[in-house]
Amino acid sequence: VVALPARPTSRRTWRTASRQRLIFGYTLLAPAALYVLLLVGAPFVFSLYLAVSDATVGDPVATFVGLENFRAAWEMDTFWIAFRNSLVFLVVAAIFKSVLGTALAFLLLQDFWGKKVIRGLVVIPFTLPIAISVLSWKWMYDSQFSVINWVLSRAGLIGSFGSPDWPVWLGQPHLALAACIAVNVWRTFPFSAIVLLAGFTSVPLEVLDAARVDGCTFFQRFRHVVVPMIFPILMIGFLFDTVFTLSDLSVVYLLTQGGPGNATKILPVLAYQIGIQAGNLGRGAAIALCLVPLLFPVLILVLRNIKRREW
Amino acid sequence: MAQPRTRRQKEVRRHLLLYAGVTPFVVIAVFPIYWMAITAFKQEPDLYRMDNIPFWFNLAPTLKNFQILFLQTNYGAWIVNTMTISTWVAVITLLTAVPAGYALARLRLPGAENTGIAIFMTYLVPPIILFLPLSRVVADAGLQDSWWALVLVYPTFTIPFCTWLLMGFFKTVPMEVEEAARVDGCGQFGAFVRVVLPVSLPGILTSVIFAFTLSMQDFLYGLAFVSPGDQKPVPVGVPTELIRGDVYYWGSLMAAALLVGLPVAVLYNFFLDRFIQGITGGVVK
């Protein structure tokens, strides 16, 4: 009889406590959520709208033009060149940075004196702001005073300045694309290495020992224990890199602006030139959005991997 | 007696092999920065002589390139802009990401996990897709042609990243700490401010660092939204304003790049592992 009145009260306090907790929680969450919603979510939707409108910088009142911008892009030779260059850039860079990154990761996995210092030096390319390090490369690729050419010339691999085999790194179509890819590889191979290292060190030694006790060979341990365990983190590193490499404009923009001709034109540069420099917002947005089908599978994969985060 | 010696010899040989393997990587990674540094201190004529060995000074080193930078260009203003922008971005990021990270990690909100992932995913929406619509937002807010535009847009990538990072941090604070505070009479907010925040100070400091370094990594937004010469941040001002037409003042350019790039690189270096941990989520345990 005494206990009876206590029950509803306790339930009510429990309920109000939990309601309070929710209100408190959503209040704390609101500023960040709103910021992201208003300045990432809404602009993303707005860019879909821009892509189907004829908005320009000078004429903000846009009318709906359907898929006209996409059709126009489709019929542009430059668009397809940029599309192809973006893919070549992505694939070639990925091959080089994974080879270099893996080699470096295996080296850094060993114990040796001064490893921390060496690691700190090797990751500098990744930590330096990209717009700043590209300037150094631009100077190294100088048409006449390139230090790379100086070395090649002294080594007897090429003639002196003015000879026909003197490479003009940023002036010859194929070399220019290779030069841009080289900067991207230089900047991101430390990232690949560090991600891989993080993966390796996440494999507990006991697991490896257990496998060894069970009679697994080195190759079996690698194939059946290490690879499956580091796969999720490798995927995430790879996918992040894909997003940043595909959408980065600074390397190409600062080195060549897409030239010579359209030899290094990639989709982000084209989108910038049409959207901002030519002022055609609608068409620029349409071109930028053409990156989405390339990025979408990547995003899905990240999402599937990230769900494995332990909570 | 012979055995330790051979073991030591083995160790030495192993080290030599490892150094031989690592050296090419170090040279590739560091050479562009070395080249930047040596160019910054060289006299103009020293840059354009192919008959000497270019890796060291053939004429006396000089500070002239740095003088030019501060006396004849907006470089000083760009540094101030960069610092002010980053400070504002850090403030906005902390004010939003700290509470959000706490709420998502601690308060058992329904759908917290998915909300956290959704916020983090926006970090992966690249600026190249957002910069055209954002240019309209910036214009409507009346911020075009001022660095305030960047204070508005940089949090679009610092908030998602730092919220995610802080979620991880808040999860590591034992629940008991907070419960003890509650028992001692702190309210929900009191427990958050007086107990959880101080314990999470390292995470909060890390977020500040990232607000700075991630802001410095941007180029596109600065290029697209800020055109007056005195309003630019350093990474945008240097490549766009110091190159006049076809004339490259390599000495000053490299000086400008070095002076800002190096401190940022060093600072970022210390927090790189946190960054990697952040983006790989809890996949690495």
Boltz contact constraints between the chains, C-beta under 6 A:
constraints:
  - contact:
      token1: [A, 21]
      token2: [B, 107]
      max_distance: 6.0
  - contact:
      token1: [A, 24]
      token2: [B, 188]
      max_distance: 6.0
  - contact:
      token1: [A, 25]
      token2: [B, 103]
      max_distance: 6.0
  - contact:
      token1: [A, 25]
      token2: [B, 107]
      max_distance: 6.0
  - contact:
      token1: [A, 25]
      token2: [B, 109]
      max_distance: 6.0
  - contact:
      token1: [A, 28]
      token2: [B, 99]
      max_distance: 6.0
  - contact:
      token1: [A, 28]
      token2: [B, 103]
      max_distance: 6.0
  - contact:
      token1: [A, 29]
      token2: [B, 100]
      max_distance: 6.0
  - contact:
      token1: [A, 29]
      token2: [B, 103]
      max_distance: 6.0
  - contact:
      token1: [A, 31]
      token2: [B, 96]
      max_distance: 6.0
  - contact:
      token1: [A, 32]
      token2: [B, 96]
      max_distance: 6.0
  - contact:
      token1: [A, 32]
      token2: [B, 97]
      max_distance: 6.0
  - contact:
      token1: [A, 32]
      token2: [B, 100]
      max_distance: 6.0
  - contact:
      token1: [A, 32]
      token2: [B, 159]
      max_distance: 6.0
  - contact:
      token1: [A, 32]
      token2: [B, 163]
      max_distance: 6.0
  - contact:
      token1: [A, 35]
      token2: [B, 96]
      max_distance: 6.0
  - contact:
      token1: [A, 35]
      token2: [B, 159]
      max_distance: 6.0
  - contact:
      token1: [A, 36]
      token2: [B, 119]
      max_distance: 6.0
  - contact:
      token1: [A, 36]
      token2: [B, 122]
      max_distance: 6.0
  - contact:
      token1: [A, 36]
      token2: [B, 159]
      max_distance: 6.0
  - contact:
      token1: [A, 39]
      token2: [B, 156]
      max_distance: 6.0
  - contact:
      token1: [A, 40]
      token2: [B, 122]
      max_distance: 6.0
  - contact:
      token1: [A, 40]
      token2: [B, 125]
      max_distance: 6.0
  - contact:
      token1: [A, 40]
      token2: [B, 156]
      max_distance: 6.0
  - contact:
      token1: [A, 43]
      token2: [B, 130]
      max_distance: 6.0
  - contact:
      token1: [A, 43]
      token2: [B, 133]
      max_distance: 6.0
  - contact:
      token1: [A, 43]
      token2: [B, 134]
      max_distance: 6.0
  - contact:
      token1: [A, 46]
      token2: [B, 133]
      max_distance: 6.0
  - contact:
      token1: [A, 47]
      token2: [B, 133]
      max_distance: 6.0
  - contact:
      token1: [A, 104]
      token2: [B, 25]
      max_distance: 6.0
  - contact:
      token1: [A, 107]
      token2: [B, 21]
      max_distance: 6.0
  - contact:
      token1: [A, 107]
      token2: [B, 22]
      max_distance: 6.0
  - contact:
      token1: [A, 110]
      token2: [B, 18]
      max_distance: 6.0
  - contact:
      token1: [A, 112]
      token2: [B, 15]
      max_distance: 6.0
  - contact:
      token1: [A, 112]
      token2: [B, 18]
      max_distance: 6.0
  - contact:
      token1: [A, 118]
      token2: [B, 22]
      max_distance: 6.0
  - contact:
      token1: [A, 120]
      token2: [B, 269]
      max_distance: 6.0
  - contact:
      token1: [A, 121]
      token2: [B, 26]
      max_distance: 6.0
  - contact:
      token1: [A, 121]
      token2: [B, 30]
      max_distance: 6.0
  - contact:
      token1: [A, 122]
      token2: [B, 25]
      max_distance: 6.0
  - contact:
      token1: [A, 122]
      token2: [B, 26]
      max_distance: 6.0
  - contact:
      token1: [A, 122]
      token2: [B, 29]
      max_distance: 6.0
  - contact:
      token1: [A, 123]
      token2: [B, 272]
      max_distance: 6.0
  - contact:
      token1: [A, 124]
      token2: [B, 29]
      max_distance: 6.0
  - contact:
      token1: [A, 124]
      token2: [B, 265]
      max_distance: 6.0
  - contact:
      token1: [A, 125]
      token2: [B, 29]
      max_distance: 6.0
  - contact:
      token1: [A, 127]
      token2: [B, 265]
      max_distance: 6.0
  - contact:
      token1: [A, 127]
      token2: [B, 268]
      max_distance: 6.0
  - contact:
      token1: [A, 127]
      token2: [B, 269]
      max_distance: 6.0
  - contact:
      token1: [A, 128]
      token2: [B, 261]
      max_distance: 6.0
  - contact:
      token1: [A, 128]
      token2: [B, 265]
      max_distance: 6.0
  - contact:
      token1: [A, 129]
      token2: [B, 216]
      max_distance: 6.0
  - contact:
      token1: [A, 129]
      token2: [B, 217]
      max_distance: 6.0
  - contact:
      token1: [A, 129]
      token2: [B, 235]
      max_distance: 6.0
  - contact:
      token1: [A, 129]
      token2: [B, 261]
      max_distance: 6.0
  - contact:
      token1: [A, 129]
      token2: [B, 264]
      max_distance: 6.0
  - contact:
      token1: [A, 131]
      token2: [B, 219]
      max_distance: 6.0
  - contact:
      token1: [A, 131]
      token2: [B, 235]
      max_distance: 6.0
  - contact:
      token1: [A, 131]
      token2: [B, 239]
      max_distance: 6.0
  - contact:
      token1: [A, 132]
      token2: [B, 235]
      max_distance: 6.0
  - contact:
      token1: [A, 132]
      token2: [B, 257]
      max_distance: 6.0
  - contact:
      token1: [A, 132]
      token2: [B, 261]
      max_distance: 6.0
  - contact:
      token1: [A, 135]
      token2: [B, 239]
      max_distance: 6.0
  - contact:
      token1: [A, 135]
      token2: [B, 253]
      max_distance: 6.0
  - contact:
      token1: [A, 135]
      token2: [B, 257]
      max_distance: 6.0
  - contact:
      token1: [A, 136]
      token2: [B, 32]
      max_distance: 6.0
  - contact:
      token1: [A, 136]
      token2: [B, 35]
      max_distance: 6.0
  - contact:
      token1: [A, 136]
      token2: [B, 36]
      max_distance: 6.0
  - contact:
      token1: [A, 139]
      token2: [B, 250]
      max_distance: 6.0
  - contact:
      token1: [A, 145]
      token2: [B, 48]
      max_distance: 6.0
  - contact:
      token1: [A, 147]
      token2: [B, 54]
      max_distance: 6.0
  - contact:
      token1: [A, 150]
      token2: [B, 54]
      max_distance: 6.0
  - contact:
      token1: [A, 194]
      token2: [B, 276]
      max_distance: 6.0
  - contact:
      token1: [A, 198]
      token2: [B, 276]
      max_distance: 6.0
  - contact:
      token1: [A, 198]
      token2: [B, 284]
      max_distance: 6.0
  - contact:
      token1: [A, 202]
      token2: [B, 284]
      max_distance: 6.0
  - contact:
      token1: [A, 232]
      token2: [B, 283]
      max_distance: 6.0
  - contact:
      token1: [A, 233]
      token2: [B, 280]
      max_distance: 6.0
  - contact:
      token1: [A, 233]
      token2: [B, 283]
      max_distance: 6.0
  - contact:
      token1: [A, 233]
      token2: [B, 284]
      max_distance: 6.0
  - contact:
      token1: [A, 236]
      token2: [B, 280]
      max_distance: 6.0
  - contact:
      token1: [A, 240]
      token2: [B, 279]
      max_distance: 6.0
  - contact:
      token1: [A, 243]
      token2: [B, 124]
      max_distance: 6.0
  - contact:
      token1: [A, 247]
      token2: [B, 126]
      max_distance: 6.0
  - contact:
      token1: [A, 247]
      token2: [B, 128]
      max_distance: 6.0
  - contact:
      token1: [A, 249]
      token2: [B, 220]
      max_distance: 6.0
  - contact:
      token1: [A, 250]
      token2: [B, 219]
      max_distance: 6.0
  - contact:
      token1: [A, 254]
      token2: [B, 239]
      max_distance: 6.0
  - contact:
      token1: [A, 268]
      token2: [B, 128]
      max_distance: 6.0
  - contact:
      token1: [A, 275]
      token2: [B, 132]
      max_distance: 6.0
  - contact:
      token1: [A, 276]
      token2: [B, 224]
      max_distance: 6.0
  - contact:
      token1: [A, 281]
      token2: [B, 132]
      max_distance: 6.0
  - contact:
      token1: [A, 284]
      token2: [B, 132]
      max_distance: 6.0
  - contact:
      token1: [A, 285]
      token2: [B, 132]
      max_distance: 6.0
  - contact:
      token1: [A, 288]
      token2: [B, 128]
      max_distance: 6.0
  - contact:
      token1: [A, 288]
      token2: [B, 129]
      max_distance: 6.0
  - contact:
      token1: [A, 306]
      token2: [B, 117]
      max_distance: 6.0
  - contact:
      token1: [A, 306]
      token2: [B, 281]
      max_distance: 6.0
  - contact:
      token1: [A, 309]
      token2: [B, 281]
      max_distance: 6.0
  - contact:
      token1: [A, 309]
      token2: [B, 282]
      max_distance: 6.0
  - contact:
      token1: [A, 310]
      token2: [B, 282]
      max_distance: 6.0
  - contact:
      token1: [A, 310]
      token2: [B, 285]
      max_distance: 6.0
